[in-house]
Amino acid sequence: MYFEPDGDVWYLSRLCGTFKERLGWHPCQLPESLLERIIRVSSNQGDVVFDPFVGSGTTLAVAARLNRHWLGCELSSEYANKATERINYAKKHGSAVLTNQAAKGITKGGPRKKKPEPLRSAGLF
């Protein structure tokens, strides 16, 4: 069952460096409250949530916590590995927010060392 939207303007806090939810290793991390609201409004438990740009994994971690199946794509293997850790933590602990103890194993990554290879068409188009 979908809940009624509060209106067409949503007021949310930006994730600052001191926020508990902020992981610090991805520059564009979104607040979980925003993604939770979007996922609840647009899907039901058991539905699939797709995120074509996984990044820090917030969308998929929130989807896992809300009992949605999820599928995501990420070009950076570094971000993909860190997002996987976050999603696994969310499934195990019911939260996508890592505790200080759990976050110690996640290191901040540097810039990519090489350009990714261009995507190749499957020849369908």
JORAPE-V677404 format. One record per residue. PHI is phi in degrees with one decimal (999 if undefined). D_FIRST is the distance of its C-alpha to the first C-alpha in whole Angstrom. Layout:
phi	d_first
PHI	D_FIRST
PHI	D_FIRST
//
This chain:
phi	d_first
999	0
-83.6	4
-94.7	7
-73.1	10
-63.3	12
-76.1	16
152.2	18
-100.0	19
-121.2	21
-111.5	20
-107.0	23
-135.2	23
-76.0	26
-77.8	28
-80.8	29
-96.8	33
-60.3	35
-92.9	35
-70.4	31
-59.6	30
-71.3	27
-69.4	30
-84.7	31
90.2	34
-101.3	35
-128.3	33
-73.0	34
-120.3	30
-68.6	28
-96.5	25
-66.8	23
-61.0	20
-61.7	18
-65.4	18
-68.7	17
-62.0	14
-64.0	13
-63.4	13
-66.0	12
-63.6	9
-72.8	9
-105.2	10
-154.2	9
-115.7	7
-56.6	9
91.4	12
-72.2	12
-101.5	16
-108.8	16
-112.5	20
-123.4	22
-74.7	25
-133.7	27
-60.0	26
57.2	29
-80.9	28
86.6	25
-58.7	23
-59.2	20
-72.6	20
-65.9	21
-67.3	18
-60.0	16
-62.4	18
-65.1	17
-91.9	13
60.9	14
-107.1	14
-75.7	17
-140.3	19
-147.4	22
-144.5	24
-127.2	28
-148.5	31
-68.5	34
-80.0	36
-65.7	36
-63.5	36
-64.4	33
-61.2	32
-64.9	33
-67.8	32
-63.8	29
-61.6	29
-59.4	30
-66.2	27
-64.9	24
-60.9	26
-63.5	27
-62.8	23
-66.5	22
-76.9	25
-107.3	25
73.1	21
-145.2	22
-94.2	23
-91.4	26
-76.8	29
-74.4	31
-56.4	35
-63.4	36
-70.3	34
-76.3	34
-60.8	38
-79.4	38
-98.7	36
-101.7	39
-73.9	39
-90.2	40
-94.4	42
-68.4	43
-61.7	42
-83.8	46
-141.1	46
-70.9	44
-68.8	42
-66.6	43
-63.9	42
-69.3	39
-106.3	41
-72.2	39
-80.4	39
82.7	41
-86.0	39
-125.4	39
//
